[in-house]
Amino acid sequence: MKLKFLFFFLALLLTAVWTILLVLTLKERGALFYIGEGVITFSLVFLVYFYRKVVKPLDIIGNGMELLREQDFSSRLTPVGQKEADRIVLVFNRMMEQLKDERLRLREQNHFLDLLVSASPMGVVILTLDGHISMLNAAALRFLDYSSAEEVRGRLLCELASPLAEEIERIPKDTTETIRLSDSMIYRCSRLSFVDRGFSHPFILVESLTSEVVKAEKKAYEKVIRMIAHEVNNTTAGITSTLDTVDGALECMEDTEDLREVMKVCIERCYSMSRFITNFANVVKIPEPQLQSVDLNDRVAACKTFMETVCRNRKITLHLDLCKENPEVMMDTSLFEQVLVNIIKNAAESIGETGDIFIRTSVSPTMLEIADTGAGISKEVETKLFSPFFSTKPNGQGIGLIFIREVLIKHGCTFSLRTYPDKLTRFRIRF
């Protein structure tokens, strides 16, 4: 632009000189006049030629630089008929075409990646340099137990009311760990980073392993239980049959009462062992639920009435807080009542003597909560609660929570069991 201005300034100056000479020598038309006019006229013609060959190409190239600065890659420069300038124009147009194609390719790739991240079953959380959440997909929202991205965007992981976020916060950078929560959910979480514009941006990948692990666990303990049940039942059946036969033979003999009493104890112990292994086998044989529409409040109230006597003997008070809407849910009444009985029984055993159990229902979301004032659950125990055959009770078999887990999963419910800061242990079931 500056060169163009100087060119026009020079042209204007020559025109002014030509005009002055014309006025001064108008009356005296000598040889000097004609020579001066010829030189000035030639200069003007040369300036026009110079403009077309030098200034105009440079002006066009300058416009191209403006297009580059504004990132307008769709425009092209027109050849000006000057060999050297046209070579520059050709290179410029080729560069613009390549930049346009590259930008289009990047946009298509970014759009594909956005769709891939959004639809991925793996949770993706991208953080800012200072650790705030800048973006997350639908799977990550579901894993963190939030319904809207606006609820978590711009917040730190430690500020989220999510057990998974608490565990992820403890994972060191550039490492992968498997996390097991108190709701029986299992995740593989990775804290990694990618480089963008010279800066390392942290991000988190969360993969749910629950279904795979549960299937593997179930397959393993089903096989073990079947083998044990087969051996134990066959052995106890033979022993009890033999003991019954011996007892019948001793019945006719004198002074055999003590021996017969011992045999009865042995027979009862065999039956007890058979019942013990049958309890394990029943976990494997949980039937598929026959779902039907049921009023949640009615089922909860009926179960509360059933368990009141057990709780009253322990001086435990059952408190019922049912929502007015009385939500309808799809459930197998028989299986679900067994789940509620087990949960309330576990709560009562946790309390021991004298305490309270609070049963509450709600809508939006439809949820059932059983809270107790028992001893509570430590963080170490939380991660093992729904593991096969794990129990904190001295004589526990570790099948109660497994039965609860299997039934709730078959009903499509989500659930959690943990002790909260208010010292209440809550079992929450969402339909």
C-alpha positions as CSV (number, residue, x, y, z in Angstrom):
1,M,0.0,0.0,0.0
2,K,2.9,2.4,0.7
3,L,4.6,1.7,-2.6
4,K,1.3,2.4,-4.4
5,F,0.9,5.7,-2.6
6,L,4.5,6.7,-3.5
7,F,3.8,5.8,-7.2
8,F,0.7,8.0,-7.4
9,F,2.5,10.8,-5.5
10,L,5.3,10.7,-8.2
11,A,2.8,10.6,-11.0
12,L,1.0,13.6,-9.5
13,L,4.3,15.5,-9.1
14,L,5.3,14.9,-12.8
15,T,1.9,16.0,-13.9
16,A,2.3,19.2,-11.9
17,V,5.7,19.8,-13.4
18,W,4.3,19.1,-16.9
19,T,1.5,21.6,-16.3
20,I,3.9,24.3,-15.0
21,L,6.2,23.9,-17.9
22,L,3.2,24.1,-20.2
23,V,2.1,27.4,-18.7
24,L,5.6,29.0,-18.7
25,T,6.5,28.0,-22.3
26,L,3.0,28.4,-23.8
27,K,3.9,31.7,-25.6
28,E,7.4,30.6,-26.5
29,R,7.2,27.3,-28.4
30,G,11.0,26.6,-28.6
31,A,13.0,23.4,-28.9
32,L,13.4,23.3,-25.1
33,F,9.7,23.3,-24.6
34,Y,9.1,20.3,-26.9
35,I,12.1,18.4,-25.4
36,G,10.8,18.9,-21.9
37,E,7.2,18.0,-22.8
38,G,8.4,14.9,-24.6
39,V,10.5,13.8,-21.6
40,I,7.6,14.3,-19.2
41,T,5.2,12.6,-21.5
42,F,7.6,9.6,-21.8
43,S,7.9,9.6,-18.0
44,L,4.1,9.4,-17.6
45,V,3.9,6.6,-20.1
46,F,6.7,4.7,-18.4
47,L,5.0,5.2,-15.0
48,V,1.8,3.6,-16.4
49,Y,3.9,0.7,-17.7
50,F,5.8,0.5,-14.3
51,Y,2.4,0.5,-12.5
52,R,1.1,-2.4,-14.5
53,K,4.3,-4.5,-14.3
54,V,5.5,-3.7,-10.7
55,V,3.0,-1.8,-8.5
56,K,-0.1,-3.7,-9.5
57,P,1.4,-7.2,-9.0
58,L,2.8,-6.1,-5.6
59,D,-0.6,-4.6,-4.7
60,I,-2.4,-7.9,-5.6
61,I,0.2,-9.9,-3.6
62,G,-0.4,-7.5,-0.7
63,N,-4.2,-8.2,-0.9
64,G,-3.3,-11.9,-0.8
65,M,-1.4,-11.3,2.4
66,E,-4.5,-9.7,3.8
67,L,-6.5,-12.8,2.9
68,L,-4.0,-15.0,4.7
69,R,-4.2,-12.8,7.8
70,E,-8.0,-13.0,7.7
71,Q,-7.8,-16.8,7.1
72,D,-10.0,-16.5,4.0
73,F,-8.8,-19.6,2.2
74,S,-11.6,-19.6,-0.4
75,S,-10.4,-16.6,-2.4
76,R,-7.8,-16.7,-5.2
77,L,-5.5,-14.1,-6.9
78,T,-5.8,-13.4,-10.7
79,P,-2.7,-13.5,-12.9
80,V,-1.5,-10.0,-13.9
81,G,0.4,-10.9,-17.1
82,Q,3.8,-10.3,-15.6
83,K,5.9,-13.5,-15.6
84,E,7.6,-13.2,-12.2
85,A,4.5,-11.9,-10.5
86,D,2.3,-14.7,-12.1
87,R,4.7,-17.3,-10.7
88,I,4.1,-15.8,-7.2
89,V,0.4,-15.8,-7.9
90,L,0.4,-19.4,-8.9
91,V,2.3,-20.5,-5.8
92,F,0.0,-18.4,-3.7
93,N,-3.2,-19.9,-5.2
94,R,-1.7,-23.4,-4.8
95,M,-0.9,-22.7,-1.1
96,M,-4.4,-21.3,-0.5
97,E,-5.9,-24.5,-2.0
98,Q,-3.8,-26.7,0.2
99,L,-4.7,-24.6,3.3
100,K,-8.3,-24.9,2.4
101,D,-8.1,-28.6,2.0
102,E,-6.2,-29.0,5.2
103,R,-8.7,-26.9,7.2
104,L,-11.6,-28.9,5.7
105,R,-9.8,-32.1,6.6
106,L,-9.2,-30.9,10.2
107,R,-12.8,-29.8,10.6
108,E,-14.0,-33.2,9.3
109,Q,-11.6,-35.0,11.7
110,N,-12.6,-32.8,14.6
111,H,-16.3,-33.4,13.8
112,F,-15.7,-37.1,13.7
113,L,-13.8,-37.1,17.0
114,D,-16.6,-35.0,18.6
115,L,-19.1,-37.6,17.5
116,L,-16.9,-40.4,18.5
117,V,-16.3,-39.0,22.0
118,S,-20.0,-38.1,22.5
119,A,-21.2,-41.6,21.5
120,S,-18.4,-43.5,23.2
121,P,-19.4,-45.9,26.0
122,M,-16.1,-44.9,27.6
123,G,-16.3,-41.7,29.8
124,V,-14.1,-38.9,28.7
125,V,-13.4,-35.9,30.9
126,I,-11.1,-33.1,29.6
127,L,-9.6,-30.8,32.2
128,T,-8.1,-27.3,32.0
129,L,-4.4,-26.7,32.9
130,D,-5.5,-25.8,36.5
131,G,-7.7,-29.0,36.9
132,H,-11.2,-27.6,36.2
133,I,-13.5,-29.7,34.1
134,S,-13.8,-28.1,30.6
135,M,-15.7,-30.9,28.7
136,L,-17.1,-34.3,29.3
137,N,-19.3,-36.7,27.4
138,A,-22.6,-38.4,28.2
139,A,-21.0,-41.6,29.5
140,A,-18.8,-39.6,32.0
141,L,-21.9,-37.7,33.2
142,R,-23.6,-41.1,33.8
143,F,-20.7,-42.5,35.6
144,L,-20.4,-39.4,37.8
145,D,-24.1,-39.6,38.5
146,Y,-25.0,-36.2,37.1
147,S,-27.7,-35.3,34.6
148,S,-26.4,-32.1,33.0
149,A,-22.9,-31.0,31.9
150,E,-23.6,-27.5,33.2
151,E,-23.6,-29.0,36.8
152,V,-20.0,-30.1,36.6
153,R,-18.4,-27.8,33.9
154,G,-15.8,-25.4,35.5
155,R,-15.6,-27.4,38.8
156,L,-12.8,-29.4,40.3
157,L,-13.1,-33.1,40.7
158,C,-12.9,-32.8,44.5
159,E,-15.9,-30.4,44.4
160,L,-18.2,-33.0,42.9
161,A,-20.6,-35.0,45.1
162,S,-19.6,-38.3,43.4
163,P,-17.8,-41.3,44.9
164,L,-16.2,-42.0,41.5
165,A,-14.8,-38.4,41.3
166,E,-13.3,-38.8,44.8
167,E,-11.5,-42.0,43.7
168,I,-10.3,-40.5,40.4
169,E,-8.9,-37.5,42.3
170,R,-6.5,-39.9,44.2
171,I,-5.1,-41.4,41.0
172,P,-1.6,-40.1,40.2
173,K,-1.0,-38.6,36.8
174,D,-0.1,-40.8,33.8
175,T,-1.4,-43.9,35.6
176,T,-4.3,-46.4,35.2
177,E,-6.1,-48.0,38.1
178,T,-9.2,-50.2,38.6
179,I,-11.7,-48.7,41.0
180,R,-14.5,-50.6,42.8
181,L,-17.2,-48.6,44.5
182,S,-19.8,-49.3,47.1
183,D,-22.5,-49.7,44.5
184,S,-20.8,-52.8,43.1
185,M,-19.7,-50.8,40.0
186,I,-16.1,-51.4,38.8
187,Y,-14.2,-48.9,36.6
188,R,-10.8,-48.7,34.9
189,C,-9.7,-45.1,35.2
190,S,-6.8,-43.4,33.4
191,R,-5.3,-40.0,34.1
192,L,-3.4,-39.0,30.9
193,S,-2.5,-35.9,29.0
194,F,-2.2,-34.6,25.4
195,V,-0.1,-31.8,24.0
196,D,-1.9,-28.9,22.3
197,R,-0.1,-25.7,21.2
198,G,2.8,-26.6,23.3
199,F,0.9,-27.2,26.5
200,S,0.1,-30.5,28.2
201,H,-3.7,-30.8,28.8
202,P,-4.9,-33.4,31.3
203,F,-7.8,-35.7,30.5
204,I,-9.5,-38.7,32.2
205,L,-10.8,-41.9,30.6
206,V,-13.3,-44.0,32.5
207,E,-14.3,-47.5,31.3
208,S,-17.0,-49.5,33.0
209,L,-15.9,-53.1,33.8
210,T,-18.9,-54.0,35.9
211,S,-20.7,-56.3,33.5
212,E,-17.6,-58.2,32.4
213,V,-16.3,-58.7,36.0
214,V,-19.8,-59.7,37.3
215,K,-20.1,-62.2,34.5
216,A,-16.7,-63.6,35.2
217,E,-17.3,-63.7,39.0
218,K,-20.7,-65.4,38.5
219,K,-19.3,-68.0,36.2
220,A,-16.5,-68.8,38.6
221,Y,-18.6,-69.0,41.8
222,E,-21.4,-70.9,40.0
223,K,-19.0,-73.6,39.0
224,V,-17.5,-73.8,42.5
225,I,-20.9,-73.8,44.2
226,R,-22.1,-76.6,42.0
227,M,-19.0,-78.7,42.6
228,I,-19.2,-78.2,46.4
229,A,-23.0,-78.7,46.5
230,H,-22.7,-82.0,44.6
231,E,-20.0,-83.4,46.8
232,V,-21.5,-82.2,50.1
233,N,-25.0,-83.3,49.4
234,N,-23.9,-86.7,48.2
235,T,-21.7,-87.1,51.2
236,T,-24.2,-85.9,53.8
237,A,-26.9,-88.1,52.2
238,G,-24.8,-91.2,52.6
239,I,-23.8,-90.3,56.1
240,T,-27.3,-89.5,57.3
241,S,-28.6,-92.7,55.7
242,T,-26.0,-94.7,57.5
243,L,-26.5,-93.0,60.8
244,D,-30.3,-93.5,60.6
245,T,-29.7,-97.2,60.0
246,V,-27.3,-97.5,62.9
247,D,-29.8,-95.5,65.1
248,G,-32.5,-97.9,64.2
249,A,-30.3,-100.9,65.1
250,L,-29.3,-99.3,68.4
251,E,-32.9,-98.6,69.3
252,C,-33.5,-102.2,70.4
253,M,-30.3,-102.3,72.5
254,E,-30.0,-101.3,76.1
255,D,-27.8,-98.5,77.4
256,T,-27.4,-96.9,74.0
257,E,-29.2,-93.6,74.7
258,D,-26.0,-91.5,74.9
259,L,-24.7,-93.0,71.7
260,R,-28.0,-92.4,69.9
261,E,-28.0,-88.8,71.2
262,V,-24.6,-88.3,69.6
263,M,-25.9,-89.8,66.4
264,K,-28.8,-87.4,66.3
265,V,-26.5,-84.5,66.8
266,C,-24.4,-85.8,63.9
267,I,-27.5,-86.2,61.7
268,E,-28.6,-82.6,62.6
269,R,-25.2,-81.3,61.8
270,C,-25.3,-83.0,58.4
271,Y,-28.7,-81.5,57.7
272,S,-27.3,-78.1,58.8
273,M,-24.4,-78.4,56.4
274,S,-26.8,-79.3,53.6
275,R,-28.9,-76.3,54.3
276,F,-25.7,-74.2,54.4
277,I,-24.6,-75.2,51.0
278,T,-28.2,-75.0,49.6
279,N,-28.1,-71.3,50.5
280,F,-25.1,-70.8,48.2
281,A,-26.8,-72.8,45.5
282,N,-29.9,-70.6,45.7
283,V,-27.9,-67.6,44.7
284,V,-27.0,-69.4,41.4
285,K,-30.7,-70.3,40.8
286,I,-32.2,-66.8,41.1
287,P,-35.1,-66.9,38.6
288,E,-35.7,-64.2,36.0
289,P,-38.1,-61.6,37.5
290,Q,-41.7,-61.6,36.4
291,L,-42.1,-57.8,36.1
292,Q,-45.4,-56.1,36.8
293,S,-46.6,-52.6,37.7
294,V,-46.6,-52.2,41.5
295,D,-47.2,-49.3,43.8
296,L,-43.8,-48.8,45.5
297,N,-45.2,-47.3,48.7
298,D,-47.6,-50.3,49.2
299,R,-44.8,-52.8,48.9
300,V,-42.5,-50.9,51.3
301,A,-45.3,-50.5,53.9
302,A,-46.1,-54.2,53.7
303,C,-42.4,-55.1,54.2
304,K,-42.1,-52.7,57.1
305,T,-45.0,-54.4,58.8
306,F,-43.4,-57.8,58.3
307,M,-40.1,-56.7,59.8
308,E,-41.4,-54.6,62.7
309,T,-41.4,-57.6,65.2
310,V,-37.8,-58.4,64.4
311,C,-36.8,-54.8,64.9
312,R,-38.9,-54.3,68.1
313,N,-37.1,-57.3,69.7
314,R,-33.8,-55.3,69.2
315,K,-35.4,-52.0,70.4
316,I,-35.0,-50.6,66.9
317,T,-37.6,-48.2,65.6
318,L,-38.7,-48.3,61.9
319,H,-39.5,-44.8,60.5
320,L,-41.5,-44.6,57.3
321,D,-41.4,-41.5,55.0
322,L,-43.4,-42.3,51.9
323,C,-43.8,-39.7,49.1
324,K,-47.4,-38.6,48.3
325,E,-47.1,-39.5,44.6
326,N,-46.9,-43.2,45.4
327,P,-44.8,-44.0,42.2
328,E,-45.5,-47.1,40.2
329,V,-42.5,-49.3,39.3
330,M,-41.9,-52.5,37.4
331,M,-40.9,-55.3,39.8
332,D,-41.2,-58.9,40.7
333,T,-42.9,-58.6,44.1
334,S,-41.7,-61.8,45.6
335,L,-38.0,-61.2,44.7
336,F,-38.0,-57.6,45.6
337,E,-39.6,-58.2,49.0
338,Q,-36.8,-60.6,49.7
339,V,-34.3,-57.9,48.8
340,L,-36.0,-55.4,51.2
341,V,-36.1,-58.0,54.0
342,N,-32.4,-58.7,53.6
343,I,-31.5,-54.9,53.6
344,I,-33.5,-54.2,56.7
345,K,-32.2,-57.3,58.4
346,N,-28.6,-56.2,57.6
347,A,-29.4,-52.7,58.9
348,A,-30.8,-54.2,62.2
349,E,-27.7,-56.4,62.6
350,S,-25.4,-53.4,62.0
351,I,-27.3,-51.5,64.8
352,G,-27.3,-54.4,67.2
353,E,-29.5,-53.0,70.0
354,T,-31.4,-49.7,70.2
355,G,-31.4,-47.5,67.1
356,D,-33.4,-46.3,64.2
357,I,-34.0,-47.4,60.6
358,F,-35.4,-44.8,58.2
359,I,-37.2,-45.9,55.0
360,R,-38.0,-43.2,52.4
361,T,-39.4,-43.2,48.9
362,S,-39.2,-40.3,46.4
363,V,-39.9,-39.4,42.8
364,S,-37.7,-37.6,40.2
365,P,-35.9,-39.8,40.3
366,T,-37.9,-42.7,41.7
367,M,-35.8,-44.0,44.6
368,L,-36.1,-46.1,47.7
369,E,-33.7,-45.4,50.6
370,I,-33.1,-47.4,53.7
371,A,-30.9,-45.6,56.2
372,D,-29.7,-46.9,59.6
373,T,-27.8,-45.6,62.7
374,G,-25.5,-48.6,62.8
375,A,-21.8,-48.9,63.1
376,G,-21.2,-47.6,59.6
377,I,-19.0,-48.9,56.8
378,S,-15.3,-48.0,56.4
379,K,-13.8,-47.0,53.0
380,E,-11.8,-50.2,52.9
381,V,-15.0,-52.3,53.4
382,E,-17.0,-50.3,50.9
383,T,-15.0,-51.6,47.9
384,K,-15.6,-55.2,48.9
385,L,-19.3,-55.1,49.9
386,F,-20.7,-56.8,46.8
387,S,-17.7,-59.2,46.2
388,P,-18.7,-62.9,46.2
389,F,-18.6,-64.5,49.7
390,F,-17.3,-61.3,51.5
391,S,-18.8,-60.7,54.9
392,T,-17.9,-58.6,58.0
393,K,-20.0,-60.9,60.2
394,P,-18.2,-63.6,62.2
395,N,-20.5,-66.3,60.9
396,G,-21.6,-64.6,57.7
397,Q,-21.7,-66.5,54.4
398,G,-21.3,-63.5,52.2
399,I,-24.3,-64.3,50.0
400,G,-26.8,-61.7,51.2
401,L,-25.4,-58.8,49.3
402,I,-24.7,-61.0,46.3
403,F,-28.4,-62.0,46.2
404,I,-29.4,-58.4,46.5
405,R,-27.0,-57.4,43.7
406,E,-28.2,-60.1,41.4
407,V,-31.9,-59.2,41.9
408,L,-31.4,-55.5,41.5
409,I,-29.4,-55.9,38.4
410,K,-32.1,-58.2,36.9
411,H,-34.6,-55.4,37.7
412,G,-32.4,-52.8,35.9
413,C,-31.9,-50.8,39.1
414,T,-28.9,-48.8,40.1
415,F,-27.9,-48.9,43.8
416,S,-25.3,-47.8,46.3
417,L,-24.4,-48.6,49.9
418,R,-22.2,-46.3,51.9
419,T,-21.9,-44.3,55.1
420,Y,-22.3,-40.6,54.8
421,P,-20.8,-37.7,56.8
422,D,-23.9,-37.5,59.0
423,K,-23.0,-41.1,60.2
424,L,-26.1,-42.6,58.5
425,T,-25.5,-45.7,56.4
426,R,-27.8,-45.5,53.3
427,F,-28.8,-48.2,50.9
428,R,-30.2,-46.3,47.9
429,I,-32.1,-48.0,45.0
430,R,-33.0,-46.1,41.9
431,F,-35.6,-47.5,39.5
